[in-house]
Amino acid sequence: MFDTLSDKLQRVFKNLRGEGKLSEANMEAALREIRVALLEADVHFRVVKQFIEAVKEKAMGQEVLTALSPTQQVIKIVRDEMVKMLGQHQARLRTATEPPSVFLIVGLQGSGKTTSTAKLARYLAKEKHAPIMVSVDVYRPAARKQLSILAKDLKLPIYEGTPEEAKPLDLARSARKEAVQTGRDILLVDTAGRLHIDDELMTELSSLKELLNPTEILFVADAMTGQDAVKSADEFHKRLGITGAILTKMDGDARGGAALSIRSVTGQPLKFVGMGEKPDALEAFHPDRVAQRILGMGDMLSLIEKVEQSIDQKSAEEMQRKLIEDEFTLADFRDQMKQLRKLGSLESILGMMPQVGPLKDLKNAKVEESEITKIVAIVDSMTARERANHMIINGARRRRIAKGSGTSVQDVNNLLKQYAQTRKMMKSITGAGGFLGKRLGKFKLPGMPGFGQ
């Protein structure tokens, strides 16, 4: 997410630092490069124009050009304007004064409405709400079946409807009644989509809006479609009045133009982003944190939240102790791999780390899920003595371990190398005086693999 834009902006700032002294000439050159970087990231041209004008107005003043650290001030100005462009503050979901609150999930066919509905229901359940779902897509039976399967997998309630309820309004009306009777405080309504916006679709959605009086109308769009997603969001807003957007497949969108444009174009906030296919791969959108990630500052708050939700605190503290006291064994390394699986895509985790100091090359690491499975298999094929002391693993032992785990000797060698790199890296960044130790205070992150070669 935003990888290409982040790289280009960091290169601009590096060039500015090399100038020694800022002038109007080199600031103009830098602004031109930032403009090109944003356009190449597929940010809407009007949004780019407004952004560059705002940065230029603030960055070209004498108090910045003659400051002791002018480049840092320029970076701060770019960050602040980026936060404004993205929406300033996190846009939280609104709820009705009298439950159930109704969330209408709308969008074009194939945008990910159904999976987003289920993910949002799971998110709300984790936030101590009591959601119930219903699909009113009577035109595509597979859509209702899909939501039903997802609801069962998540162990969350869904209103299935009766054979007589063949119209969207009938299903919606009965689902709301079911929510009231069962004490559910939020009703999520997964609506039908089309391949394009038409009057029939909008008439149906307007009727549902009139019937349900929803507190949220959330437009779901595929981030991979770039400015088409922004254009569709704008049209839906003009005809329906959306209250926010959910961008799916953000993990596969290296440019991020839709995320950077959607609020400025529609006037409505981006509330969530889908970061994968797993049920928990839905993240609240924080403008300030995203701006920091784009500028290479990392997103440690989101990473800490993810770790706190997924990893046992006592285990993390024990792992911290072992790292500091040089007791981190291969068995611990294997256990950390299992823990990291709970956090989702390793690339997304590494992307949250600040791209400076000992962590600056981590974002280039590519980690396949199969690699973790291989690591676990190799360590499980070792004896207890070998896991406790990797120094005794000679050539003969490596051949035996490779055979027992169904891997190669080279795989075993790579694992031992990664283990050694991890011990060295984590000791330098998790100690009290280390890189993360200074930033996280008492909370310590568990070990992460040194996959970069």
C-alpha positions in Angstrom: 0.0 0.0 0.0 1.4 3.4 -1.2 4.9 1.7 -1.7 5.6 3.5 -5.0 4.5 6.9 -3.8 6.4 6.5 -0.5 9.6 5.7 -2.3 9.4 8.7 -4.6 8.5 11.2 -1.8 11.4 9.9 0.3 13.7 10.4 -2.6 12.5 14.0 -3.0 13.2 14.8 0.7 16.6 13.1 0.4 17.5 15.4 -2.5 16.3 18.4 -0.5 18.5 17.5 2.4 21.5 17.3 0.0 20.9 20.9 -1.1 22.2 22.2 2.3 20.2 25.4 1.9 16.7 25.7 0.5 15.8 28.3 -2.1 12.7 29.1 -4.1 14.4 27.3 -7.1 15.0 24.0 -5.5 11.7 24.1 -3.6 9.9 24.6 -7.0 11.8 21.6 -8.3 10.8 19.5 -5.3 7.2 20.5 -5.6 7.3 19.5 -9.3 8.6 16.0 -8.3 5.9 15.7 -5.6 3.2 16.6 -8.1 4.5 14.0 -10.6 4.7 11.4 -7.8 1.1 12.0 -6.8 -0.2 11.9 -10.4 1.7 8.6 -11.0 0.1 7.2 -7.9 -3.2 7.8 -9.6 -4.4 10.6 -7.3 -7.1 12.7 -8.9 -5.6 15.7 -10.8 -7.8 18.2 -9.0 -6.7 16.9 -5.6 -3.1 17.0 -6.7 -3.5 20.7 -7.8 -5.1 21.7 -4.5 -2.5 19.8 -2.5 0.5 21.3 -4.3 -0.9 24.8 -4.0 -1.4 24.4 -0.2 2.1 23.0 0.3 3.6 25.7 -1.9 1.9 28.5 0.0 3.2 27.3 3.3 6.7 26.0 2.3 7.8 29.0 0.2 7.6 31.5 3.1 10.9 33.0 4.3 10.4 31.5 7.8 10.7 28.1 6.3 13.4 28.8 3.7 15.7 30.4 6.3 14.9 28.0 9.2 17.7 26.0 10.9 16.2 22.7 9.6 14.1 23.8 6.6 13.8 20.3 5.1 12.2 19.0 8.3 9.7 21.9 8.2 8.8 21.1 4.6 8.3 17.4 5.5 6.0 18.5 8.3 4.0 20.8 6.0 3.6 17.9 3.4 2.5 15.6 6.2 0.0 18.1 7.6 -1.5 18.8 4.2 -1.6 15.1 3.4 -3.6 14.5 6.7 -6.0 17.2 5.6 -6.4 15.6 2.2 -7.1 12.2 3.8 -9.7 13.6 6.2 -7.9 15.1 9.3 -9.4 12.7 11.8 -10.6 9.1 11.9 -14.2 9.0 10.8 -16.0 6.8 13.3 -19.2 5.0 12.5 -22.4 6.7 13.7 -25.1 5.0 15.6 -28.8 5.8 16.1 -30.1 7.1 19.4 -32.6 4.2 19.4 -31.3 0.8 18.2 -31.0 -0.9 15.9 -28.7 1.3 13.8 -29.0 0.4 10.2 -25.9 0.3 8.0 -26.7 0.1 4.2 -23.8 -1.4 2.3 -23.8 -0.3 -1.3 -21.6 -0.5 -4.4 -21.1 -1.9 -7.8 -21.1 -5.7 -8.5 -17.8 -7.3 -7.7 -16.5 -4.6 -5.4 -16.5 -6.8 -2.3 -19.7 -5.7 -0.7 -20.7 -9.1 0.7 -17.3 -9.9 2.2 -17.0 -6.4 3.5 -20.4 -6.7 5.2 -19.2 -9.9 7.0 -15.9 -8.3 8.0 -17.6 -5.2 9.3 -20.0 -7.4 11.4 -17.0 -9.1 12.9 -15.3 -5.8 13.6 -18.4 -4.5 15.3 -18.8 -7.6 17.4 -15.1 -7.2 18.6 -16.1 -3.6 19.5 -18.8 -5.0 21.9 -21.8 -4.4 19.5 -24.4 -7.0 18.7 -24.7 -7.0 14.9 -27.0 -9.0 12.6 -26.7 -9.2 8.8 -29.2 -9.6 6.0 -28.7 -9.8 2.2 -31.4 -8.2 0.1 -29.7 -9.2 -3.2 -32.7 -11.2 -4.6 -31.2 -11.2 -8.1 -28.1 -13.1 -7.4 -28.9 -16.1 -5.1 -25.2 -16.8 -4.7 -24.8 -13.5 -2.9 -27.3 -14.4 -0.2 -25.7 -17.9 0.1 -22.2 -16.4 0.4 -23.2 -14.0 3.2 -25.0 -16.9 5.0 -21.8 -19.1 4.8 -19.6 -16.2 6.0 -22.0 -15.5 8.9 -21.9 -19.2 10.0 -18.1 -19.2 9.8 -17.9 -16.1 12.0 -20.6 -17.5 14.3 -22.6 -14.2 13.8 -26.4 -14.0 13.3 -28.0 -13.4 9.9 -31.6 -13.0 8.9 -32.1 -15.6 6.1 -35.7 -14.6 5.2 -38.7 -16.8 4.2 -39.6 -18.3 0.8 -42.4 -15.7 0.6 -39.9 -12.7 1.0 -38.8 -12.3 -2.6 -38.4 -8.5 -2.6 -35.6 -6.4 -1.1 -38.0 -4.2 0.9 -39.8 -7.2 2.4 -36.4 -8.8 3.5 -35.2 -5.5 4.9 -38.4 -4.8 6.9 -38.4 -8.3 8.4 -34.7 -8.2 9.2 -35.1 -4.9 11.1 -38.0 -6.5 13.1 -35.8 -9.5 13.8 -33.0 -7.2 15.1 -35.5 -5.5 17.5 -36.9 -8.8 18.8 -33.5 -10.3 19.3 -31.9 -7.3 20.9 -29.4 -6.6 18.1 -28.1 -3.0 18.1 -26.8 -2.9 14.5 -28.4 -4.2 11.3 -26.0 -4.6 8.3 -27.9 -4.6 5.0 -25.9 -6.1 2.0 -27.6 -4.7 -1.1 -27.5 -5.7 -4.8 -25.0 -4.3 -7.2 -24.8 -3.8 -10.9 -21.8 -3.7 -13.3 -22.6 0.0 -13.8 -24.8 2.6 -12.2 -28.4 2.7 -13.5 -31.8 4.1 -12.6 -33.2 0.7 -11.5 -30.4 0.2 -9.0 -30.7 3.7 -7.6 -34.4 3.5 -7.3 -34.2 0.3 -5.3 -31.5 1.8 -3.0 -33.5 5.0 -2.5 -36.5 2.9 -1.5 -34.4 1.0 1.0 -33.0 4.3 2.3 -36.5 5.6 2.8 -37.7 2.5 4.5 -34.8 1.9 6.9 -33.6 5.5 7.5 -30.0 4.2 7.8 -27.4 5.9 10.1 -24.7 4.9 7.7 -24.7 4.4 3.9 -21.2 2.9 3.2 -20.0 2.7 -0.4 -17.7 -0.3 -1.1 -15.2 0.1 -3.9 -12.3 -2.0 -5.2 -9.1 0.1 -4.7 -7.4 -1.7 -7.6 -9.8 0.2 -10.0 -8.2 3.5 -9.0 -10.0 6.6 -10.1 -12.9 4.6 -11.4 -13.6 3.8 -7.7 -13.5 7.5 -6.9 -15.8 8.4 -9.8 -18.3 5.7 -8.8 -18.2 6.9 -5.2 -19.0 10.4 -6.3 -21.9 9.3 -8.4 -23.4 7.2 -5.6 -23.0 10.1 -3.3 -24.8 12.5 -5.6 -27.7 10.2 -6.1 -27.9 8.5 -2.7 -26.0 10.5 -0.2 -23.3 8.1 1.1 -21.8 8.7 4.6 -18.5 7.0 4.0 -16.5 4.5 2.0 -14.8 1.2 2.4 -11.9 0.5 0.0 -11.2 -3.3 -0.6 -8.0 -4.9 -1.9 -5.8 -2.1 -0.5 -3.1 -4.7 0.2 -2.8 -5.2 -3.6 -2.8 -1.5 -4.5 0.7 -0.2 -4.5 -0.3 3.3 -5.8 -3.1 4.2 -3.4 -4.7 6.9 -5.6 -8.2 6.1 -4.7 -7.5 6.3 -0.9 -5.8 9.7 -1.4 -8.6 11.1 -3.6 -11.9 9.8 -2.3 -12.5 12.3 0.5 -11.5 15.4 -1.5 -13.7 14.4 -4.5 -16.8 13.1 -2.6 -16.6 15.2 0.6 -17.2 11.9 2.5 -14.6 10.1 4.6 -12.9 6.8 3.9 -13.8 4.8 7.0 -12.3 1.3 6.4 -9.8 -0.4 4.2 -9.8 -4.1 3.3 -6.2 -5.5 3.7 -6.7 -9.1 2.6 -9.2 -12.0 2.4 -9.2 -13.1 6.0 -12.2 -12.2 8.2 -10.1 -9.8 10.4 -8.5 -8.1 7.4 -10.6 -4.9 7.8 -8.9 -1.9 9.3 -10.3 1.5 10.5 -8.8 4.3 8.4 -6.6 6.8 10.3 -5.6 9.7 8.1 -2.6 10.8 10.3 -1.2 7.2 10.5 -1.5 6.7 6.8 0.2 10.0 6.1 3.1 8.9 8.3 3.4 5.6 6.5 3.5 7.3 3.1 6.3 9.6 4.3 8.3 6.6 5.7 7.6 7.4 9.4 5.9 4.1 10.0 2.6 3.4 11.7 3.6 2.1 15.1 0.2 2.8 16.8 -1.6 0.5 14.3 1.1 -2.1 14.7 0.9 -2.0 18.5 -2.9 -2.3 18.4 -2.7 -5.3 16.1 -0.1 -6.9 18.3 -2.2 -6.3 21.5 -5.2 -7.8 19.9 -3.5 -10.9 18.6 -0.6 -11.7 20.9 -0.6 -12.7 24.5 1.1 -10.0 26.6 2.8 -12.4 29.0 4.3 -14.4 26.1 5.6 -11.1 24.6 7.2 -10.1 27.8 8.8 -13.5 28.3 10.2 -13.3 24.7 11.6 -9.8 25.4 13.4 -11.2 28.5 14.9 -14.1 26.5 16.1 -11.7 23.7 17.8 -9.4 26.2 19.4 -12.3 28.2 20.4 -14.1 25.0 18.1 -17.1 25.7 16.2 -16.9 22.4 16.2 -20.4 21.0 15.0 -22.0 17.8 11.9 -23.2 19.6 11.2 -19.6 20.5 11.8 -18.6 16.9 9.3 -21.2 15.7 6.7 -20.1 18.3 7.1 -16.5 17.1 6.4 -17.5 13.5 3.2 -19.1 14.7 2.3 -15.9 16.6 3.1 -13.7 13.6 0.6 -15.7 11.5 -2.1 -14.2 13.7 -1.2 -10.7 12.6 -2.0 -11.2 9.0 0.3 -10.5 6.0 3.9 -10.1 7.0 4.4 -7.6 4.3 1.7 -5.4 5.8 3.4 -5.7 9.2 6.8 -4.7 7.9 5.2 -1.8 6.0 4.1 -0.3 9.4 7.7 -0.1 10.6 9.5 3.2 10.3 11.8 3.1 7.2 14.8 4.4 9.1 17.8 3.0 11.0 18.0 -0.8 11.3 14.5 -1.1 9.8 14.9 0.8 6.6 15.3 -2.2 4.3 12.5 -4.3 6.0 9.8 -3.1 3.6 11.5 -4.8 0.7 11.3 -8.2 2.4 9.0 -10.6 0.6 7.6 -13.4 2.9 5.4 -16.2 1.6 3.0 -18.0 4.0 4.6 -21.2 2.8 7.9 -20.0 4.3 6.4 -20.0 7.8 5.1 -23.5 7.3 8.5 -24.6 6.2 10.2 -23.0 9.2 7.8 -24.7 11.6 8.4 -28.1 9.9 12.2 -27.7 10.0 12.3 -26.7 13.7 9.8 -29.5 14.6 12.2 -32.0 12.9 15.0 -31.0 15.3 15.8 -32.7 18.7 15.2 -30.8 21.9 19.0 -30.3 22.2 19.3 -28.9 18.7 16.4 -26.4 19.3 18.1 -25.3 22.6 21.6 -24.9 21.1 21.8 -24.3 17.3 25.6 -24.4 17.5 25.6 -28.2 17.6 23.8 -28.5 14.3 26.6 -29.8 12.0 26.4 -31.1 8.5 25.1 -34.6 9.4 22.4 -33.2 11.6 21.3 -30.7 8.9 20.9 -33.6 6.4 18.8 -35.5 8.9 16.6 -32.4 9.7 16.1 -31.7 6.0 15.0 -35.3 5.3 12.7 -35.3 8.3 11.0 -32.0 7.4 10.7 -32.8 3.6 13.0 -29.8 2.8 16.5 -29.3 1.5 19.8 -28.8 3.4 19.8 -25.3 1.8 16.4 -24.6 3.4 17.9 -25.6 6.8 20.9 -23.4 6.2 18.7 -20.5 5.3 16.6 -21.0 8.5 19.7 -21.0 10.7 20.9 -17.8 9.0 17.5 -16.1 9.4 17.4 -17.2 13.1 20.9 -15.6 13.7 19.8 -12.4 11.9 16.6 -12.2 14.0 18.5 -12.6 17.3 20.9 -9.8 16.2 18.2 -7.5 14.9 15.7 -7.9 17.7 18.4 -7.5 20.4 19.3 -4.1 18.8 15.7 -2.8 18.5 13.8 -4.2 21.4 16.1 -3.5 24.4 15.5 -0.5 26.7 17.9 1.6 24.7 17.0 0.0 21.3 15.1 1.5 18.4 11.6 0.1 19.4 12.3 0.1 23.1 12.6 3.9 23.2 9.3 4.3 21.2 7.1 1.7 22.8 7.9 2.2 26.5 6.9 -0.8 28.5 5.2 -2.6 25.7 7.6 -4.8 23.7 7.1 -6.4 20.3 7.8 -10.1 19.9 10.5 -11.2 17.6 10.2 -10.8 13.8 12.1 -12.7 11.2 15.1 -11.4 9.4 13.9 -12.5 6.0 15.9 -9.9 3.9 18.9 -11.5 2.3 
